[in-house]
Amino acid sequence: MYVCGPTVYNPPHIGNARAAVVFDVLYRSLQRHYSNVRYVRNITDLDDKINAAAKEQNVPVTEITDKYTEQYHSDISALGVLAPDVEPRATEHIPQMIELIQTLLAKGNAYSKDGHVLFNVPSFDSYGRLSGQKLLDMQAGSRIEIEAYKNSPFDFVLWKPSPDDLPGWDSPWGRGRPGWHMECSAMIKEHLGSVIDIHGGGNDLQFPHHENEIAQSCCANDETLLAKYWVHNGFVEIGDEKMSKSLGNVLLVKDLLKRYPGEVIRLALIKTKYREPISWGVELLDQAQEQLDKVYGALRRLDSVDVQGQELQPSQRFCDAMDDDLNTSLAITELMSLTGKANREDNNSELATLKRNIVGAGNELGLLQSSPDEWFKSKPAMDLDVKKVEALISKRNDARMTSDWSTADAARDELLNMGVQILDTENGTEWRAK
């Protein structure tokens, strides 16, 4: 399984976290069926957004990539995400990318022009198969202004020149750097082979990124497909809007972790089936908190039930749900049903079965990794200045209305330091003490 990982130029947001958690759950679930699951999730440490961030902060590119790779690892680890078997970086695979580009040129699927190398999209008859795009329809409705170095407006860059102030590598086409799509094709072939079982990523990557990966990989490797199964997770929505930096409604994982335990955020992310959009809000997080409290409460009741040396196997209904296109929503319903039974049952043999089922389900979902005592440790209550809280919320909202993000972020950070959790919903900004 190969999954497109983060582009490391800023802190991960909840949308990044959803992809990490969804494919972590899939990874865990596959291990119930297969003794050898090889999971590769890349780090994109070569990108124009990274270069722009380094210029803006006047620091080396590696300082940006190292900082935000560490932040990504820290945040998703707090959500219970396991490390993949391999985590390749784009900058470590430049020779493999150059070799792949040379193969495409030799086969006539690419061409070199004005220091650029581009993939010749019309040379690949199956282009658009994954996303349902048809090249003829795209051409008929196109108003794209074609760059001078392109033969077709749909051709995409495999290699481009780099000026002295940007990262670059020597190549047969001069000093430059690879196009974004090239890195995944090179790393898939290097670490998994020409054809893989599963390729994953967010819905927004389906076109053009994954479509371009398929085109260049199939042509270079003489294959009819790149992956047998494609898995794409849906977006996180705030109110009725897709989460977007331009809308100012991006929720950072590090901020949410100041308000909720990692397992609460994780459960909230998988309560909805992975393909569907998540409507994110306080109510969803509170419901996840309440459900975990119930399950940990049942495990506390089962503390004396000994299951040492016994297989912690989920129930058949749980497994059936997970095996039906990773239906975590139905699987969580089954987990809550088992919890209810555990609170009503008195027979020790039945209680042992229920405990094995509950813990087994938790392991597959990446939940219930604390002891009940650890879970129920609570923070001391804080005395809050309500007027100050409401004034800061008002200040933040006014700043957001005028796109004054620095003032808005400063107000948010002050609230977090006071121990106040806030969340923007369609009904306005809600808050409470944690």
GUMIDO-181749 format. One record per residue (C-alpha): residue number from 0; x, y, z. Coordinates in nm, 3 decimals, m for minus. Example, Ala and Ser with C-alpha at 12.3 -4.5 7.8 and 13.67 -1.06 7.14 Angstrom:
   seq        px        py        pz
     0     1.230    m0.450     0.780
     1     1.367    m0.106     0.714
***
This chain:
   seq        px        py        pz
     0     0.000     0.000     0.000
     1     0.129     0.343    m0.099
     2    m0.027     0.662     0.039
     3     0.054     1.020    m0.056
     4     0.189     1.183     0.259
     5     0.227     1.548     0.360
     6     0.398     1.836     0.184
     7     0.597     1.971     0.477
     8     0.578     2.350     0.469
     9     0.329     2.423     0.750
    10     0.171     2.254     1.054
    11    m0.072     1.969     0.973
    12    m0.442     2.052     0.984
    13    m0.734     1.822     1.060
    14    m0.773     1.740     0.690
    15    m0.415     1.609     0.682
    16    m0.493     1.416     0.998
    17    m0.798     1.252     0.844
    18    m0.589     1.100     0.564
    19    m0.325     0.979     0.811
    20    m0.586     0.821     1.043
    21    m0.797     0.663     0.766
    22    m0.501     0.485     0.611
    23    m0.367     0.388     0.953
    24    m0.700     0.215     1.021
    25    m0.685     0.044     0.680
    26    m0.327    m0.066     0.755
    27    m0.434    m0.216     1.088
    28    m0.738    m0.384     0.933
    29    m0.536    m0.540     0.652
    30    m0.304    m0.695     0.910
    31    m0.597    m0.904     1.034
    32    m0.607    m1.069     0.690
    33    m0.245    m1.066     0.574
    34     0.077    m1.162     0.752
    35     0.284    m0.926     0.538
    36     0.150    m0.576     0.471
    37     0.410    m0.331     0.340
    38     0.297     0.028     0.390
    39     0.480     0.317     0.223
    40     0.381     0.679     0.296
    41     0.601     0.949     0.146
    42     0.720     1.288     0.261
    43     0.712     1.561    m0.004
    44     1.009     1.776     0.094
    45     1.051     1.933    m0.250
    46     0.780     2.176    m0.358
    47     0.728     2.538    m0.464
    48     0.525     2.601    m0.146
    49     0.822     2.487     0.062
    50     1.053     2.715    m0.135
    51     0.815     3.009    m0.081
    52     0.797     2.942     0.295
    53     1.179     2.929     0.318
    54     1.210     3.260     0.131
    55     0.943     3.426     0.344
    56     1.112     3.318     0.667
    57     1.465     3.370     0.527
    58     1.583     3.025     0.632
    59     1.724     2.725     0.442
    60     1.470     2.493     0.279
    61     1.584     2.203     0.499
    62     1.499     2.404     0.810
    63     1.139     2.428     0.689
    64     1.112     2.062     0.587
    65     1.278     1.926     0.902
    66     1.063     2.144     1.129
    67     0.730     2.048     0.975
    68     0.818     1.682     0.923
    69     0.884     1.665     1.297
    70     0.557     1.851     1.366
    71     0.366     1.610     1.141
    72     0.514     1.306     1.313
    73     0.438     1.449     1.658
    74     0.079     1.541     1.578
    75    m0.028     1.221     1.406
    76     0.151     1.010     1.667
    77    m0.068     1.183     1.927
    78    m0.365     1.055     1.724
    79    m0.238     0.697     1.749
    80    m0.109     0.673     1.391
    81     0.154     0.403     1.344
    82     0.471     0.468     1.150
    83     0.464     0.323     0.797
    84     0.709     0.049     0.704
    85     0.887     0.292     0.472
    86     0.870     0.673     0.469
    87     1.070     0.789     0.166
    88     1.149     1.154     0.097
    89     1.133     1.310    m0.247
    90     1.482     1.461    m0.220
    91     1.630     1.115    m0.159
    92     1.497     0.981    m0.492
    93     1.615     1.231    m0.753
    94     1.827     0.970    m0.945
    95     1.527     0.737    m0.968
    96     1.312     1.022    m1.103
    97     1.572     1.115    m1.365
    98     1.594     0.751    m1.475
    99     1.217     0.727    m1.508
   100     1.205     1.049    m1.713
   101     1.476     0.916    m1.945
   102     1.268     0.600    m1.997
   103     0.961     0.805    m2.089
   104     1.164     1.012    m2.336
   105     1.305     0.697    m2.497
   106     0.956     0.551    m2.537
   107     0.816     0.868    m2.695
   108     0.582     0.947    m2.403
   109     0.772     1.262    m2.311
   110     0.956     1.545    m2.484
   111     1.216     1.806    m2.392
   112     1.166     2.173    m2.471
   113     1.322     2.496    m2.338
   114     1.489     2.320    m2.044
   115     1.163     2.145    m1.947
   116     1.066     1.782    m1.989
   117     0.692     1.718    m2.024
   118     0.471     1.413    m2.039
   119     0.288     1.384    m2.371
   120    m0.066     1.323    m2.243
   121    m0.219     1.236    m2.585
   122     0.032     0.946    m2.606
   123    m0.152     0.765    m2.325
   124    m0.493     0.648    m2.446
   125    m0.623     0.566    m2.098
   126    m0.565     0.914    m1.955
   127    m0.863     1.015    m1.739
   128    m0.975     0.660    m1.658
   129    m0.942     0.700    m1.281
   130    m1.119     1.034    m1.246
   131    m1.370     0.988    m1.526
   132    m1.220     1.275    m1.725
   133    m1.221     1.237    m2.104
   134    m0.941     1.410    m2.290
   135    m1.162     1.500    m2.589
   136    m1.420     1.660    m2.358
   137    m1.143     1.843    m2.171
   138    m1.002     1.975    m2.499
   139    m1.345     2.085    m2.623
   140    m1.415     2.290    m2.311
   141    m1.061     2.413    m2.253
   142    m0.968     2.778    m2.224
   143    m0.622     2.706    m2.089
   144    m0.352     2.933    m2.226
   145    m0.076     2.702    m2.340
   146     0.278     2.772    m2.218
   147     0.542     2.811    m2.489
   148     0.721     2.492    m2.383
   149     0.405     2.274    m2.406
   150     0.279     2.091    m2.714
   151    m0.064     2.042    m2.551
   152    m0.228     2.235    m2.266
   153    m0.278     1.905    m2.080
   154     0.086     1.796    m2.090
   155     0.241     1.809    m1.744
   156     0.591     1.883    m1.621
   157     0.831     1.601    m1.540
   158     1.138     1.825    m1.499
   159     1.181     2.203    m1.488
   160     1.476     2.444    m1.462
   161     1.586     2.574    m1.122
   162     1.745     2.918    m1.072
   163     2.045     2.945    m0.841
   164     1.834     3.058    m0.544
   165     1.613     2.744    m0.551
   166     1.696     2.377    m0.489
   167     1.821     2.202    m0.802
   168     2.005     1.896    m0.927
   169     2.218     1.828    m1.231
   170     2.043     1.635    m1.506
   171     2.071     1.567    m1.881
   172     1.841     1.867    m1.928
   173     2.039     2.107    m1.711
   174     2.014     2.207    m1.347
   175     1.657     2.167    m1.231
   176     1.406     1.983    m1.017
   177     1.133     1.726    m1.082
   178     0.763     1.798    m1.122
   179     0.545     1.704    m0.825
   180     0.379     1.399    m0.983
   181     0.710     1.233    m1.068
   182     0.817     1.166    m0.708
   183     0.538     0.920    m0.628
   184     0.590     0.712    m0.944
   185     0.962     0.685    m0.868
   186     0.915     0.596    m0.501
   187     0.641     0.341    m0.572
   188     0.863     0.157    m0.819
   189     1.166     0.178    m0.588
   190     0.993     0.046    m0.275
   191     0.696    m0.159    m0.399
   192     0.732    m0.240    m0.770
   193     0.559    m0.157    m1.097
   194     0.205    m0.260    m0.993
   195     0.082    m0.231    m0.633
   196    m0.227    m0.351    m0.452
   197    m0.354    m0.026    m0.298
   198    m0.285     0.343    m0.362
   199    m0.442     0.600    m0.132
   200    m0.479     0.971    m0.073
   201    m0.729     1.251    m0.036
   202    m1.011     1.314    m0.285
   203    m0.835     1.627    m0.407
   204    m0.542     1.416    m0.535
   205    m0.751     1.203    m0.770
   206    m0.713     1.457    m1.051
   207    m0.465     1.552    m1.173
   208    m0.204     1.404    m0.935
   209    m0.307     1.039    m0.934
   210    m0.418     1.053    m1.296
   211    m0.070     1.177    m1.389
   212     0.098     0.914    m1.175
   213    m0.092     0.643    m1.361
   214     0.001     0.783    m1.702
   215     0.375     0.815    m1.640
   216     0.406     0.487    m1.442
   217     0.212     0.274    m1.690
   218     0.404     0.411    m1.987
   219     0.747     0.380    m1.822
   220     0.683     0.031    m1.683
   221     0.487    m0.116    m1.977
   222     0.190    m0.188    m1.752
   223    m0.185    m0.139    m1.798
   224    m0.236    m0.020    m1.440
   225    m0.045     0.123    m1.145
   226    m0.268     0.008    m0.857
   227    m0.537    m0.259    m0.832
   228    m0.740    m0.051    m0.585
   229    m0.760     0.324    m0.536
   230    m0.878     0.457    m0.199
   231    m0.963     0.826    m0.155
   232    m1.085     0.985     0.167
   233    m1.339     1.268     0.176
   234    m1.289     1.626     0.294
   235    m1.339     1.779     0.637
   236    m1.609     2.047     0.625
   237    m1.661     2.330     0.873
   238    m2.030     2.411     0.873
   239    m2.132     2.398     0.505
   240    m1.787     2.486     0.372
   241    m1.487     2.275     0.281
   242    m1.200     2.356     0.514
   243    m0.973     2.599     0.331
   244    m0.685     2.828     0.421
   245    m0.831     3.097     0.193
   246    m1.154     3.087     0.395
   247    m0.965     3.112     0.723
   248    m1.131     2.803     0.869
   249    m0.829     2.572     0.890
   250    m0.810     2.377     1.218
   251    m0.459     2.276     1.318
   252    m0.404     1.942     1.487
   253    m0.172     2.093     1.748
   254    m0.450     2.335     1.854
   255    m0.716     2.063     1.876
   256    m0.479     1.853     2.088
   257    m0.477     2.133     2.346
   258    m0.852     2.087     2.387
   259    m0.914     1.715     2.335
   260    m0.725     1.388     2.390
   261    m0.582     1.240     2.072
   262    m0.818     0.942     2.085
   263    m1.121     1.172     2.088
   264    m1.000     1.347     1.773
   265    m0.919     1.010     1.614
   266    m1.264     0.869     1.689
   267    m1.428     1.184     1.554
   268    m1.230     1.138     1.231
   269    m1.350     0.781     1.172
   270    m1.710     0.807     1.290
   271    m1.799     0.897     0.930
   272    m1.720     0.651     0.649
   273    m1.389     0.742     0.491
   274    m1.532     0.827     0.146
   275    m1.783     1.076     0.281
   276    m1.718     1.434     0.393
   277    m1.702     1.500     0.768
   278    m1.910     1.779     0.916
   279    m1.666     1.891     1.185
   280    m1.781     2.063     1.501
   281    m1.796     2.061     1.881
   282    m2.094     1.825     1.878
   283    m1.897     1.560     1.687
   284    m1.602     1.584     1.928
   285    m1.825     1.582     2.235
   286    m2.004     1.272     2.108
   287    m1.669     1.100     2.051
   288    m1.561     1.196     2.404
   289    m1.883     1.056     2.548
   290    m1.849     0.729     2.357
   291    m1.491     0.677     2.468
   292    m1.589     0.752     2.827
   293    m1.850     0.476     2.804
   294    m1.609     0.221     2.656
   295    m1.334     0.300     2.906
   296    m1.596     0.281     3.182
   297    m1.689    m0.069     3.068
   298    m1.322    m0.170     3.057
   299    m1.279    m0.042     3.412
   300    m1.567    m0.271     3.514
   301    m1.390    m0.556     3.331
   302    m1.054    m0.484     3.494
   303    m1.061    m0.803     3.702
   304    m1.158    m1.023     3.404
   305    m0.840    m1.206     3.303
   306    m0.777    m1.244     2.930
   307    m0.399    m1.284     2.954
   308    m0.266    m1.514     2.682
   309    m0.597    m1.505     2.492
   310    m0.636    m1.363     2.141
   311    m0.789    m1.017     2.147
   312    m1.020    m1.081     1.852
   313    m1.295    m0.838     1.743
   314    m1.648    m0.974     1.706
   315    m1.761    m1.114     1.372
   316    m2.003    m0.824     1.324
   317    m1.720    m0.579     1.376
   318    m1.501    m0.763     1.125
   319    m1.784    m0.780     0.871
   320    m1.831    m0.403     0.899
   321    m1.461    m0.328     0.855
   322    m1.435    m0.570     0.563
   323    m1.724    m0.394     0.387
   324    m1.526    m0.105     0.236
   325    m1.385    m0.008     0.576
   326    m1.723     0.083     0.727
   327    m1.589     0.233     1.048
   328    m1.925     0.395     1.122
   329    m2.095     0.054     1.150
   330    m1.793    m0.093     1.329
   331    m1.815     0.179     1.597
   332    m2.186     0.104     1.638
   333    m2.090    m0.257     1.706
   334    m1.823    m0.146     1.955
   335    m2.083     0.056     2.146
   336    m2.321    m0.243     2.139
   337    m2.050    m0.464     2.291
   338    m1.992    m0.195     2.555
   339    m2.360    m0.198     2.650
   340    m2.357    m0.578     2.680
   341    m2.044    m0.565     2.897
   342    m2.221    m0.331     3.139
   343    m2.520    m0.567     3.167
   344    m2.348    m0.908     3.168
   345    m2.254    m1.098     3.487
   346    m2.131    m1.430     3.347
   347    m1.750    m1.441     3.370
   348    m1.707    m1.644     3.052
   349    m1.923    m1.403     2.854
   350    m1.743    m1.106     3.010
   351    m1.407    m1.249     2.897
   352    m1.537    m1.282     2.541
   353    m1.673    m0.927     2.549
   354    m1.344    m0.790     2.681
   355    m1.149    m0.966     2.405
   356    m1.394    m0.829     2.147
   357    m1.382    m0.473     2.280
   358    m1.004    m0.455     2.314
   359    m0.960    m0.628     1.976
   360    m1.191    m0.375     1.811
   361    m1.007    m0.091     1.983
   362    m0.672    m0.218     1.854
   363    m0.798    m0.233     1.496
   364    m0.944     0.118     1.520
   365    m0.635     0.248     1.700
   366    m0.836     0.330     2.014
   367    m0.840     0.222     2.381
   368    m0.463     0.246     2.409
   369    m0.470     0.388     2.764
   370    m0.574     0.221     3.086
   371    m0.913     0.330     3.227
   372    m0.737     0.498     3.520
   373    m0.516     0.700     3.286
   374    m0.814     0.793     3.072
   375    m1.026     0.929     3.355
   376    m0.756     1.145     3.510
   377    m0.904     1.494     3.484
   378    m0.747     1.840     3.488
   379    m0.834     2.073     3.778
   380    m1.109     2.321     3.704
   381    m0.998     2.672     3.611
   382    m1.153     3.004     3.710
   383    m1.216     3.194     3.391
   384    m1.285     3.558     3.321
   385    m1.593     3.510     3.101
   386    m1.596     3.872     2.982
   387    m1.232     3.842     2.872
   388    m1.306     3.515     2.692
   389    m1.598     3.666     2.503
   390    m1.398     3.980     2.420
   391    m1.115     3.771     2.274
   392    m1.361     3.565     2.069
   393    m1.518     3.887     1.937
   394    m1.172     4.026     1.856
   395    m1.080     3.708     1.672
   396    m1.402     3.702     1.470
   397    m1.368     4.070     1.374
   398    m1.010     4.008     1.261
   399    m1.114     3.710     1.052
   400    m1.380     3.918     0.880
   401    m1.107     4.157     0.760
   402    m0.859     3.874     0.681
   403    m0.629     3.993     0.961
   404    m0.504     3.641     1.029
   405    m0.216     3.736     1.260
   406    m0.452     3.916     1.501
   407    m0.704     3.631     1.479
   408    m0.435     3.371     1.549
   409    m0.299     3.572     1.843
   410    m0.647     3.590     2.001
   411    m0.697     3.218     1.944
   412    m0.361     3.136     2.103
   413    m0.441     3.351     2.407
   414    m0.769     3.164     2.452
   415    m0.593     2.829     2.427
   416    m0.338     2.937     2.687
   417    m0.629     3.029     2.917
   418    m0.760     2.673     2.883
   419    m1.053     2.767     2.662
   420    m1.155     2.551     2.367
   421    m1.328     2.721     2.074
   422    m1.478     2.586     1.757
   423    m1.643     2.768     1.470
   424    m1.979     2.625     1.370
   425    m2.262     2.731     1.141
   426    m2.428     2.879     1.451
   427    m2.125     3.089     1.542
   428    m1.823     3.038     1.765
   429    m1.875     2.803     2.059
   430    m1.645     2.781     2.361
   431    m1.601     2.602     2.688
   432    m1.336     2.545     2.955
   433    m1.132     2.230     2.941
***
